[in-house]
Amino acid sequence: MSFLRNISTPTLSDLELVNLYKKSGDLKVLADLYQRYMDLVYAACLKYLKDPEISKDAVMAIFEELVGKLKKHEVENFKGWLYTMSKNHCLMMLRSGKHLKTNEFDPDRMQLMEEVHLNGIMEKEQHLNQLAKCLEALPAEQKMTVELFYLKNKCYQEISELTGFEWNKVRSHIQNGRRNLKICLEQQTVHF
């Protein structure tokens, strides 16, 4: 029975297995060493990748990566080095987007662009109607100066010349008109 044989046979330390693998290149030696820490590698992958299936694939990919990397590095603490390598592998997967799964979408659940476009137009039209109502509700001087300034792009001096109001009065009517429009629009939004 292999179970009993494993108990009676003294096991080699991690460092001894690392050195044996480096000398021989025997994948069975590396597999025996990796087998000790597969649970650790899987747990690290699951921590970062959050998906059991992707984590299982990553465990296998890390072993393949280990085949070449272990020969190139001086490793004193195999367990810590393997954990760091596993973590880095997962982080690289996350950065590259290779871990992402794609899902098919149901076209019936998608909203058509025409509907979105019409909704936007309808909302804008509703907003303009509210603005027009609020503009009509302003006192005559405020309405006139706001229309000239915002709709006809006249400056304070031009409005003063057209209306006969002093420059300071024009400024005051525009500021008060803008404030009253804002209040009116806020009240209409609350009522809807």
Secondary structure, 3 states (H helix, E strand, C coil): CHHHHHHHCCCCCHHHHHHHHHHHCCHHHHHHHHHHHHHHHHHHHHHHHCCHHHHHHHHHHHHHHHHHHHHHCCCCCHHHHHHHHHHHHHHHHHHHCCCCCCCCCCHHHCCCHHHHHHHHHHHHHHHHHHHHHHHHHCCHHHHHHHHHHHHCCCCHHHHHHHHCCCHHHHHHHHHHHHHHHHHHHHHHHHHC
